[in-house]
Amino acid sequence: MKSELAKRILAALAEDERTQEIAIDVMDNNGVVTLIGKAPSNEAKNHALEIAAQQPGVTSVSGDIKIKHMHDTLIGAVMDDDSDETSHQPNDDTVRTVPVAAALGAQQQGQI
Protein backbone atom coordinates (compact mmCIF):
# COMPACT_ATOMS: atom_id res chain seq x y z
CA MET A 1 0.00 0.00 0.00
CA LYS A 2 1.27 3.47 -0.92
CA SER A 3 2.06 5.91 1.85
CA GLU A 4 0.25 9.25 1.94
CA LEU A 5 3.53 10.92 0.95
CA ALA A 6 3.92 8.68 -2.12
CA LYS A 7 0.29 9.41 -3.10
CA ARG A 8 0.90 13.17 -2.77
CA ILE A 9 4.02 12.95 -4.94
CA LEU A 10 2.18 10.94 -7.61
CA ALA A 11 -0.66 13.47 -7.58
CA ALA A 12 1.79 16.39 -7.90
CA LEU A 13 3.53 14.68 -10.83
CA ALA A 14 0.18 14.06 -12.56
CA GLU A 15 -0.90 17.69 -12.10
CA ASP A 16 2.28 19.24 -13.51
CA GLU A 17 2.31 19.56 -17.32
CA ARG A 18 6.06 18.92 -17.40
CA THR A 19 5.71 15.48 -15.82
CA GLN A 20 2.32 14.19 -17.00
CA GLU A 21 3.90 11.89 -19.60
CA ILE A 22 6.18 10.13 -17.12
CA ALA A 23 5.51 6.48 -16.29
CA ILE A 24 6.77 6.38 -12.73
CA ASP A 25 6.33 4.70 -9.38
CA VAL A 26 7.14 6.30 -6.04
CA MET A 27 8.66 4.38 -3.14
CA ASP A 28 8.70 6.03 0.29
CA ASN A 29 10.66 4.85 3.31
CA ASN A 30 9.93 7.39 6.08
CA GLY A 31 10.60 10.39 3.81
CA VAL A 32 13.41 8.80 1.81
CA VAL A 33 11.83 8.78 -1.65
CA THR A 34 12.86 6.84 -4.73
CA LEU A 35 11.31 7.48 -8.14
CA ILE A 36 11.38 4.49 -10.50
CA GLY A 37 10.24 4.47 -14.10
CA LYS A 38 10.62 6.07 -17.51
CA ALA A 39 10.61 9.66 -18.71
CA PRO A 40 10.56 11.09 -22.24
CA SER A 41 13.53 13.41 -21.55
CA ASN A 42 16.18 14.41 -19.03
CA GLU A 43 14.22 17.61 -18.49
CA ALA A 44 11.08 15.67 -17.49
CA LYS A 45 13.18 13.44 -15.23
CA ASN A 46 14.72 16.45 -13.48
CA HIS A 47 11.33 18.09 -13.04
CA ALA A 48 9.99 14.90 -11.43
CA LEU A 49 12.89 14.83 -8.96
CA GLU A 50 12.36 18.52 -8.13
CA ILE A 51 8.62 18.09 -7.61
CA ALA A 52 9.18 15.12 -5.29
CA ALA A 53 11.82 17.01 -3.30
CA GLN A 54 9.43 19.94 -2.74
CA GLN A 55 6.78 17.82 -1.02
CA PRO A 56 6.45 18.24 2.77
CA GLY A 57 7.88 15.23 4.60
CA VAL A 58 10.52 14.35 1.98
CA THR A 59 13.99 14.13 3.48
CA SER A 60 15.82 12.91 0.35
CA VAL A 61 15.04 11.91 -3.24
CA SER A 62 16.80 9.52 -5.57
CA GLY A 63 15.77 8.37 -8.97
CA ASP A 64 16.03 5.29 -11.11
CA ILE A 65 14.40 6.94 -14.10
CA LYS A 66 15.33 5.78 -17.59
CA ILE A 67 15.02 8.09 -20.58
CA LYS A 68 12.83 6.64 -23.30
CA HIS A 69 12.65 8.71 -26.48
CA MET A 70 9.70 8.17 -28.82
CA HIS A 71 11.98 7.78 -31.85
CA ASP A 72 13.75 4.91 -30.08
CA THR A 73 10.54 2.91 -29.79
CA LEU A 74 10.29 0.29 -32.47
CA ILE A 75 7.27 -1.60 -33.69
CA GLY A 76 6.74 -4.44 -36.10
CA ALA A 77 4.79 -3.42 -39.14
CA VAL A 78 3.75 -5.26 -42.26
CA MET A 79 5.31 -3.36 -45.13
CA ASP A 80 4.97 -3.67 -48.87
CA ASP A 81 8.11 -3.94 -51.01
CA ASP A 82 6.64 -5.16 -54.28
CA SER A 83 3.01 -4.09 -54.15
CA ASP A 84 1.09 -2.34 -56.86
CA GLU A 85 1.40 1.44 -56.24
CA THR A 86 -2.33 2.02 -56.63
CA SER A 87 -3.62 -0.76 -54.40
CA HIS A 88 -1.18 -0.43 -51.49
CA GLN A 89 -1.83 -4.08 -50.74
CA PRO A 90 1.12 -6.20 -49.62
CA ASN A 91 1.82 -9.19 -51.79
CA ASP A 92 3.69 -11.10 -49.09
CA ASP A 93 4.01 -11.17 -45.32
CA THR A 94 7.25 -9.21 -45.07
CA VAL A 95 7.62 -7.87 -41.55
CA ARG A 96 9.98 -5.04 -40.72
CA THR A 97 10.78 -3.19 -37.55
CA VAL A 98 10.43 0.54 -38.05
CA PRO A 99 10.46 3.62 -35.82
CA VAL A 100 6.99 4.64 -34.58
CA ALA A 101 7.04 7.99 -36.37
CA ALA A 102 7.81 6.30 -39.69
CA ALA A 103 5.11 3.69 -39.12
CA LEU A 104 2.54 6.37 -38.29
CA GLY A 105 3.46 8.28 -41.45
CA ALA A 106 3.15 5.11 -43.54
CA GLN A 107 -0.19 4.31 -41.93
CA GLN A 108 -1.52 7.76 -42.77
CA GLN A 109 -0.47 7.24 -46.37
CA GLY A 110 -2.25 3.88 -46.47
CA GLN A 111 0.94 1.84 -46.80
CA ILE A 112 0.31 -0.38 -43.77
C-alpha positions as CSV (number, residue, x, y, z in Angstrom):
1,M,0.0,0.0,0.0
2,K,1.3,3.5,-0.9
3,S,2.1,5.9,1.9
4,E,0.3,9.2,1.9
5,L,3.5,10.9,1.0
6,A,3.9,8.7,-2.1
7,K,0.3,9.4,-3.1
8,R,0.9,13.2,-2.8
9,I,4.0,12.9,-4.9
10,L,2.2,10.9,-7.6
11,A,-0.7,13.5,-7.6
12,A,1.8,16.4,-7.9
13,L,3.5,14.7,-10.8
14,A,0.2,14.1,-12.6
15,E,-0.9,17.7,-12.1
16,D,2.3,19.2,-13.5
17,E,2.3,19.6,-17.3
18,R,6.1,18.9,-17.4
19,T,5.7,15.5,-15.8
20,Q,2.3,14.2,-17.0
21,E,3.9,11.9,-19.6
22,I,6.2,10.1,-17.1
23,A,5.5,6.5,-16.3
24,I,6.8,6.4,-12.7
25,D,6.3,4.7,-9.4
26,V,7.1,6.3,-6.0
27,M,8.7,4.4,-3.1
28,D,8.7,6.0,0.3
29,N,10.7,4.9,3.3
30,N,9.9,7.4,6.1
31,G,10.6,10.4,3.8
32,V,13.4,8.8,1.8
33,V,11.8,8.8,-1.7
34,T,12.9,6.8,-4.7
35,L,11.3,7.5,-8.1
36,I,11.4,4.5,-10.5
37,G,10.2,4.5,-14.1
38,K,10.6,6.1,-17.5
39,A,10.6,9.7,-18.7
40,P,10.6,11.1,-22.2
41,S,13.5,13.4,-21.6
42,N,16.2,14.4,-19.0
43,E,14.2,17.6,-18.5
44,A,11.1,15.7,-17.5
45,K,13.2,13.4,-15.2
46,N,14.7,16.4,-13.5
47,H,11.3,18.1,-13.0
48,A,10.0,14.9,-11.4
49,L,12.9,14.8,-9.0
50,E,12.4,18.5,-8.1
51,I,8.6,18.1,-7.6
52,A,9.2,15.1,-5.3
53,A,11.8,17.0,-3.3
54,Q,9.4,19.9,-2.7
55,Q,6.8,17.8,-1.0
56,P,6.5,18.2,2.8
57,G,7.9,15.2,4.6
58,V,10.5,14.4,2.0
59,T,14.0,14.1,3.5
60,S,15.8,12.9,0.3
61,V,15.0,11.9,-3.2
62,S,16.8,9.5,-5.6
63,G,15.8,8.4,-9.0
64,D,16.0,5.3,-11.1
65,I,14.4,6.9,-14.1
66,K,15.3,5.8,-17.6
67,I,15.0,8.1,-20.6
68,K,12.8,6.6,-23.3
69,H,12.6,8.7,-26.5
70,M,9.7,8.2,-28.8
71,H,12.0,7.8,-31.8
72,D,13.7,4.9,-30.1
73,T,10.5,2.9,-29.8
74,L,10.3,0.3,-32.5
75,I,7.3,-1.6,-33.7
76,G,6.7,-4.4,-36.1
77,A,4.8,-3.4,-39.1
78,V,3.7,-5.3,-42.3
79,M,5.3,-3.4,-45.1
80,D,5.0,-3.7,-48.9
81,D,8.1,-3.9,-51.0
82,D,6.6,-5.2,-54.3
83,S,3.0,-4.1,-54.1
84,D,1.1,-2.3,-56.9
85,E,1.4,1.4,-56.2
86,T,-2.3,2.0,-56.6
87,S,-3.6,-0.8,-54.4
88,H,-1.2,-0.4,-51.5
89,Q,-1.8,-4.1,-50.7
90,P,1.1,-6.2,-49.6
91,N,1.8,-9.2,-51.8
92,D,3.7,-11.1,-49.1
93,D,4.0,-11.2,-45.3
94,T,7.3,-9.2,-45.1
95,V,7.6,-7.9,-41.5
96,R,10.0,-5.0,-40.7
97,T,10.8,-3.2,-37.6
98,V,10.4,0.5,-38.1
99,P,10.5,3.6,-35.8
100,V,7.0,4.6,-34.6
101,A,7.0,8.0,-36.4
102,A,7.8,6.3,-39.7
103,A,5.1,3.7,-39.1
104,L,2.5,6.4,-38.3
105,G,3.5,8.3,-41.4
106,A,3.2,5.1,-43.5
107,Q,-0.2,4.3,-41.9
108,Q,-1.5,7.8,-42.8
109,Q,-0.5,7.2,-46.4
110,G,-2.2,3.9,-46.5
111,Q,0.9,1.8,-46.8
112,I,0.3,-0.4,-43.8
